[in-house]
Amino acid sequence: MMAADKIEETIKEIAVKHGIVVVRGDPILILHIINERLMRDSAAAQQEILARFKEELEVRPPMER
């Protein structure tokens, strides 16, 4: 999905969910998009950390666990 399509989809979602009209430069939309990206990036970072931790556990000898 193109970024412009995603923004239009987000605008429609906010309008339906909250019953308000939002335009591209609206601070509510901007904050919503920033929050969405931060949450996605945070989840990805947590998954990466968990994967590395699991790898470390597999490499360690049983005595060190």
N, CA, C and O atoms as a GROMACS GRO file, in nm:
protein
  260
    1MET      N    1   0.085  -0.118   0.000
    1MET     CA    2   0.000   0.000   0.000
    1MET      C    3   0.089   0.124   0.000
    1MET      O    4   0.185   0.132   0.076
    2MET      N    5   0.057   0.218  -0.084
    2MET     CA    6   0.133   0.342  -0.095
    2MET      C    7   0.109   0.426   0.030
    2MET      O    8   0.005   0.416   0.094
    3ALA      N    9   0.208   0.511   0.062
    3ALA     CA   10   0.197   0.598   0.180
    3ALA      C   11   0.076   0.689   0.170
    3ALA      O   12   0.007   0.711   0.270
    4ALA      N   13   0.048   0.742   0.052
    4ALA     CA   14  -0.067   0.831   0.034
    4ALA      C   15  -0.197   0.755   0.060
    4ALA      O   16  -0.290   0.810   0.121
    5ASP      N   17  -0.204   0.630   0.015
    5ASP     CA   18  -0.323   0.548   0.040
    5ASP      C   19  -0.340   0.522   0.189
    5ASP      O   20  -0.452   0.525   0.242
    6LYS      N   21  -0.229   0.497   0.257
    6LYS     CA   22  -0.233   0.471   0.401
    6LYS      C   23  -0.280   0.594   0.476
    6LYS      O   24  -0.356   0.583   0.572
    7ILE      N   25  -0.237   0.712   0.432
    7ILE     CA   26  -0.279   0.837   0.497
    7ILE      C   27  -0.429   0.857   0.475
    7ILE      O   28  -0.501   0.894   0.568
    8GLU      N   29  -0.476   0.834   0.352
    8GLU     CA   30  -0.619   0.849   0.324
    8GLU      C   31  -0.701   0.750   0.408
    8GLU      O   32  -0.807   0.784   0.460
    9GLU      N   33  -0.651   0.628   0.420
    9GLU     CA   34  -0.718   0.527   0.501
    9GLU      C   35  -0.723   0.570   0.648
    9GLU      O   36  -0.825   0.553   0.715
   10THR      N   37  -0.614   0.626   0.696
   10THR     CA   38  -0.608   0.674   0.835
   10THR      C   39  -0.704   0.790   0.856
   10THR      O   40  -0.772   0.797   0.959
   11ILE      N   41  -0.711   0.881   0.760
   11ILE     CA   42  -0.803   0.994   0.770
   11ILE      C   43  -0.947   0.942   0.781
   11ILE      O   44  -1.023   0.989   0.865
   12LYS      N   45  -0.983   0.847   0.697
   12LYS     CA   46  -1.118   0.790   0.700
   12LYS      C   47  -1.144   0.719   0.833
   12LYS      O   48  -1.252   0.731   0.891
   13GLU      N   49  -1.045   0.644   0.881
   13GLU     CA   50  -1.060   0.572   1.008
   13GLU      C   51  -1.086   0.668   1.124
   13GLU      O   52  -1.174   0.644   1.206
   14ILE      N   53  -1.009   0.776   1.130
   14ILE     CA   54  -1.026   0.875   1.236
   14ILE      C   55  -1.164   0.940   1.225
   14ILE      O   56  -1.233   0.958   1.326
   15ALA      N   57  -1.204   0.975   1.103
   15ALA     CA   58  -1.334   1.039   1.082
   15ALA      C   59  -1.449   0.948   1.128
   15ALA      O   60  -1.542   0.994   1.194
   16VAL      N   61  -1.442   0.820   1.092
   16VAL     CA   62  -1.548   0.727   1.130
   16VAL      C   63  -1.547   0.700   1.279
   16VAL      O   64  -1.651   0.702   1.345
   17LYS      N   65  -1.429   0.674   1.332
   17LYS     CA   66  -1.417   0.636   1.473
   17LYS      C   67  -1.454   0.750   1.567
   17LYS      O   68  -1.517   0.727   1.671
   18HIS      N   69  -1.414   0.871   1.532
   18HIS     CA   70  -1.432   0.984   1.624
   18HIS      C   71  -1.535   1.086   1.577
   18HIS      O   72  -1.564   1.182   1.648
   19GLY      N   73  -1.589   1.067   1.458
   19GLY     CA   74  -1.691   1.157   1.407
   19GLY      C   75  -1.641   1.298   1.382
   19GLY      O   76  -1.714   1.395   1.402
   20ILE      N   77  -1.515   1.310   1.338
   20ILE     CA   78  -1.459   1.442   1.310
   20ILE      C   79  -1.399   1.442   1.170
   20ILE      O   80  -1.364   1.338   1.115
   21VAL      N   81  -1.388   1.560   1.113
   21VAL     CA   82  -1.326   1.577   0.981
   21VAL      C   83  -1.179   1.609   1.003
   21VAL      O   84  -1.145   1.696   1.083
   22VAL      N   85  -1.093   1.538   0.932
   22VAL     CA   86  -0.949   1.555   0.945
   22VAL      C   87  -0.891   1.577   0.806
   22VAL      O   88  -0.933   1.512   0.710
   23VAL      N   89  -0.794   1.667   0.795
   23VAL     CA   90  -0.722   1.690   0.669
   23VAL      C   91  -0.576   1.652   0.688
   23VAL      O   92  -0.531   1.632   0.801
   24ARG      N   93  -0.503   1.642   0.580
   24ARG     CA   94  -0.363   1.596   0.586
   24ARG      C   95  -0.275   1.672   0.684
   24ARG      O   96  -0.194   1.609   0.753
   25GLY      N   97  -0.288   1.804   0.695
   25GLY     CA   98  -0.202   1.882   0.783
   25GLY      C   99  -0.254   1.893   0.925
   25GLY      O  100  -0.196   1.965   1.007
   26ASP      N  101  -0.361   1.823   0.956
   26ASP     CA  102  -0.423   1.832   1.088
   26ASP      C  103  -0.332   1.771   1.195
   26ASP      O  104  -0.280   1.660   1.176
   27PRO      N  105  -0.311   1.842   1.305
   27PRO     CA  106  -0.224   1.789   1.412
   27PRO      C  107  -0.271   1.654   1.467
   27PRO      O  108  -0.188   1.573   1.506
   28ILE      N  109  -0.401   1.630   1.470
   28ILE     CA  110  -0.452   1.502   1.519
   28ILE      C  111  -0.403   1.389   1.429
   28ILE      O  112  -0.357   1.286   1.478
   29LEU      N  113  -0.412   1.410   1.299
   29LEU     CA  114  -0.366   1.308   1.204
   29LEU      C  115  -0.216   1.287   1.216
   29LEU      O  116  -0.168   1.173   1.217
   30ILE      N  117  -0.142   1.395   1.225
   30ILE     CA  118   0.003   1.386   1.236
   30ILE      C  119   0.042   1.308   1.361
   30ILE      O  120   0.128   1.220   1.355
   31LEU      N  121  -0.019   1.340   1.474
   31LEU     CA  122   0.012   1.268   1.599
   31LEU      C  123  -0.029   1.122   1.590
   31LEU      O  124   0.042   1.035   1.640
   32HIS      N  125  -0.141   1.095   1.527
   32HIS     CA  126  -0.187   0.957   1.511
   32HIS      C  127  -0.084   0.876   1.430
   32HIS      O  128  -0.049   0.764   1.467
   33ILE      N  129  -0.037   0.934   1.320
   33ILE     CA  130   0.059   0.865   1.235
   33ILE      C  131   0.192   0.845   1.308
   33ILE      O  132   0.252   0.738   1.300
   34ILE      N  133   0.237   0.948   1.379
   34ILE     CA  134   0.362   0.935   1.455
   34ILE      C  135   0.348   0.825   1.559
   34ILE      O  136   0.437   0.741   1.573
   35ASN      N  137   0.237   0.825   1.632
   35ASN     CA  138   0.215   0.722   1.735
   35ASN      C  139   0.211   0.582   1.673
   35ASN      O  140   0.269   0.488   1.727
   36GLU      N  141   0.143   0.569   1.560
   36GLU     CA  142   0.133   0.440   1.493
   36GLU      C  143   0.272   0.389   1.453
   36GLU      O  144   0.304   0.271   1.473
   37ARG      N  145   0.353   0.477   1.399
   37ARG     CA  146   0.489   0.438   1.359
   37ARG      C  147   0.575   0.402   1.479
   37ARG      O  148   0.651   0.305   1.475
   38LEU      N  149   0.564   0.479   1.586
   38LEU     CA  150   0.642   0.450   1.707
   38LEU      C  151   0.604   0.314   1.765
   38LEU      O  152   0.690   0.238   1.807
   39MET      N  153   0.475   0.285   1.767
   39MET     CA  154   0.429   0.156   1.818
   39MET      C  155   0.480   0.041   1.731
   39MET      O  156   0.524  -0.062   1.783
   40ARG      N  157   0.475   0.058   1.600
   40ARG     CA  158   0.523  -0.045   1.508
   40ARG      C  159   0.674  -0.066   1.524
   40ARG      O  160   0.721  -0.180   1.530
   41ASP      N  161   0.749   0.045   1.532
   41ASP     CA  162   0.894   0.035   1.547
   41ASP      C  163   0.931  -0.027   1.681
   41ASP      O  164   1.026  -0.105   1.689
   42SER      N  165   0.857   0.007   1.785
   42SER     CA  166   0.882  -0.048   1.917
   42SER      C  167   0.857  -0.199   1.919
   42SER      O  168   0.936  -0.275   1.976
   43ALA      N  169   0.748  -0.241   1.858
   43ALA     CA  170   0.717  -0.384   1.853
   43ALA      C  171   0.824  -0.459   1.776
   43ALA      O  172   0.864  -0.569   1.816
   44ALA      N  173   0.871  -0.401   1.666
   44ALA     CA  174   0.976  -0.466   1.587
   44ALA      C  175   1.105  -0.476   1.667
   44ALA      O  176   1.173  -0.579   1.663
   45ALA      N  177   1.140  -0.371   1.739
   45ALA     CA  178   1.262  -0.371   1.821
   45ALA      C  179   1.251  -0.475   1.932
   45ALA      O  180   1.348  -0.544   1.961
   46GLN      N  181   1.135  -0.486   1.993
   46GLN     CA  182   1.116  -0.586   2.099
   46GLN      C  183   1.130  -0.727   2.044
   46GLN      O  184   1.188  -0.813   2.109
   47GLN      N  185   1.076  -0.751   1.925
   47GLN     CA  186   1.087  -0.884   1.864
   47GLN      C  187   1.234  -0.917   1.833
   47GLN      O  188   1.277  -1.031   1.849
   48GLU      N  189   1.308  -0.818   1.788
   48GLU     CA  190   1.449  -0.839   1.758
   48GLU      C  191   1.527  -0.872   1.886
   48GLU      O  192   1.610  -0.963   1.886
   49ILE      N  193   1.500  -0.800   1.993
   49ILE     CA  194   1.567  -0.825   2.121
   49ILE      C  195   1.533  -0.964   2.172
   49ILE      O  196   1.620  -1.036   2.219
   50LEU      N  197   1.406  -1.002   2.162
   50LEU     CA  198   1.364  -1.135   2.207
   50LEU      C  199   1.430  -1.244   2.125
   50LEU      O  200   1.472  -1.346   2.180
   51ALA      N  201   1.441  -1.224   1.994
   51ALA     CA  202   1.506  -1.325   1.908
   51ALA      C  203   1.653  -1.342   1.945
   51ALA      O  204   1.703  -1.454   1.950
   52ARG      N  205   1.722  -1.230   1.970
   52ARG     CA  206   1.863  -1.239   2.011
   52ARG      C  207   1.878  -1.309   2.145
   52ARG      O  208   1.969  -1.389   2.164
   53PHE      N  209   1.787  -1.280   2.238
   53PHE     CA  210   1.791  -1.343   2.370
   53PHE      C  211   1.772  -1.494   2.357
   53PHE      O  212   1.842  -1.572   2.421
   54LYS      N  213   1.675  -1.535   2.274
   54LYS     CA  214   1.652  -1.679   2.253
   54LYS      C  215   1.775  -1.745   2.192
   54LYS      O  216   1.810  -1.858   2.229
   55GLU      N  217   1.840  -1.676   2.098
   55GLU     CA  218   1.962  -1.731   2.037
   55GLU      C  219   2.071  -1.749   2.141
   55GLU      O  220   2.141  -1.851   2.142
   56GLU      N  221   2.086  -1.650   2.230
   56GLU     CA  222   2.187  -1.660   2.335
   56GLU      C  223   2.158  -1.778   2.428
   56GLU      O  224   2.250  -1.848   2.470
   57LEU      N  225   2.032  -1.799   2.460
   57LEU     CA  226   1.997  -1.912   2.547
   57LEU      C  227   2.030  -2.045   2.482
   57LEU      O  228   2.074  -2.138   2.550
   58GLU      N  229   2.011  -2.054   2.351
   58GLU     CA  230   2.040  -2.178   2.280
   58GLU      C  231   2.189  -2.205   2.274
   58GLU      O  232   2.230  -2.321   2.272
   59VAL      N  233   2.272  -2.101   2.272
   59VAL     CA  234   2.417  -2.115   2.258
   59VAL      C  235   2.482  -2.149   2.391
   59VAL      O  236   2.582  -2.220   2.394
   60ARG      N  237   2.427  -2.099   2.502
   60ARG     CA  238   2.488  -2.120   2.633
   60ARG      C  239   2.482  -2.268   2.675
   60ARG      O  240   2.384  -2.337   2.649
   61PRO      N  241   2.587  -2.313   2.741
   61PRO     CA  242   2.584  -2.449   2.798
   61PRO      C  243   2.479  -2.457   2.909
   61PRO      O  244   2.452  -2.356   2.974
   62PRO      N  245   2.420  -2.572   2.933
   62PRO     CA  246   2.315  -2.588   3.035
   62PRO      C  247   2.356  -2.542   3.175
   62PRO      O  248   2.271  -2.498   3.252
   63MET      N  249   2.483  -2.552   3.209
   63MET     CA  250   2.529  -2.516   3.344
   63MET      C  251   2.513  -2.366   3.371
   63MET      O  252   2.493  -2.326   3.486
   64GLU      N  253   2.521  -2.283   3.269
   64GLU     CA  254   2.514  -2.138   3.285
   64GLU      C  255   2.372  -2.086   3.292
   64GLU      O  256   2.353  -1.970   3.326
   65ARG      N  257   2.275  -2.165   3.263
   65ARG     CA  258   2.135  -2.120   3.262
   65ARG      C  259   2.082  -2.111   3.397
   65ARG      O  260   1.966  -2.075   3.416
   0.00000   0.00000   0.00000
